[in-house]
Amino acid sequence: MQYSIPVKSIFSDTSVFDPALTETIQSSNLEGVAMELVRSTGIRPNLKGYMYLVKVVSRCAEDQELLFPLRAGAYKIVSLECGVSVSCLERNIRTAIDQAFFSTPDQLRRYFAYPGDKPYASEFIAVLVDRLRQLYFENL
């Protein structure tokens, strides 16, 4: 993989959504950048939902029309690529978000502007896609 991400900024106490973040990402691999972004939310890479999230976020960053509706857009494309049903993919993504929320709630909450319950999967994906587009496409 040929990408360089400032690892210290993603895995330190400061959020990757910090507007003062000055390091840039120079990458030719959108999925690699998506992996680092999803990992920074506290989702563990050993979960099936982790890889599904990476694929969904990177596909939606390439084509934002896949975001709405997720189930008929990005979920359908990724489920066909991975050979699973849409409901299985959706369940694994929800499980990954739940695990991250219950094991490290503060790490996941910092990505959202409001305190409260765990985010919906669509909301979580939309925020990650937005940030990925900012990080990746601004620096090409």
N, C-alpha and C positions, 0 to 999 in steps of 0.2 A: 504494500500500500504506500502511496506517495502522498502523504498529507502531514502537515505539521500544525499542531494545535498547542497553544500555550497551556500545558498540563497543569501548571501551578495555579492558573486562574480558574480552571474548571473544578479542580479538586480541593481548593482552599476554602476558607470560610466565606469569601466573597462570592456573590452570585454571578453566573455568566450573563445575567441580564442587567448587570451593573452598567449604567450609561457611561461611566468613566472608563470602561474597559478599552484600552488603547491598543492591545496587541491585535494583530490581524491573523486571519486564517488564509493560508495559501494552499489550495488543494485542487487536485484534479479528480477527487473521489468524494462525491456527495454523500454516499452511504457511510464512508468512514467518519465524516464530520457528524453525521446523524448518530452514529454509534457513541461518539464521545459526548454528545449532547444528551442522549437518553441516559447514558451511564451517570452523568452528572446530576440527574434528578434523584438518584438513589435506587433506581431499579437495577436489580442484580442480573448479571449476564447469564446466570444459569437457568433462568426462567424462559420458557418458550415464548411468552409474551414480549420479552425483551427484543428478540430478533424480529418478531412480527411488527413491533412498534418501530424499529429502525427502518424496516422496509416500507411501512405505511407512511412514516414521516418523510422519508426521502422521495417517495413517489408523489406525495402531495406537494412537496417543495418544488418538484419539477413541473407539475401541472396542478394549479390550485383548484381547478374545477372538480378534481377528485375528492375534495374535502366535503362537499355538500351534495347529496347525502353520502356520508362515509360508507354506509352499508352497501349501497349500489355502486359506489365509485372505487375508492382505494381498497376497501375491504375485499371487494369481489376480485380485483386484479391480483392482490397479494395472496388471497386464498387459492386462486388458480395456480399461481407460481409455486406455492408451497404444497399444494395437493391436499388441502384441508378444506372443511366447510367454512362458510362465512361465520356461522354461529360459533364454531370452535375457535376460530381466529379472534373473534370479538370477546369470547369468554377468557381466553388466555391473556389478552391485552388488559381486560378489567382486573384479572387476578394479579398481574404484574403491578398495576397501579395501586391496588389494594395493599399488596405486600410492602411496597415502598411507603405508602401512607402510614401503615401501622407500625413499621419498623423504624422509619426515620421521618416522622411527620413534619418536622421543622424544615428539613432539607427539601421536601416536596412543596411545602406551603410558600416558600420564598419565591416560587415561580408565578404565583398568582397575586393579584392586587388586593384581594380581600381575604380576611381570615374566615375560616369556617370549615365546613365538611370537606371531604375529599372531592376532588374535581371529577366531573363526568369524563369519560374516555374521549368524547369528541372535543370537549373543551381543552383537555390536556394535549391532545394531538394538534389542535389549532394553535395553541401557544408555542409548542415546539416547532411547528412548521414556520410560524412567523419568525421566530428567532433564528432558525436554520437559514431561512432566506436572507435575513439580515447579515448573518455571518458569512455565508458562502457566496452569494451573488454580488454583494457589495465589493468583494475583494478579488474578483476575477479580472 
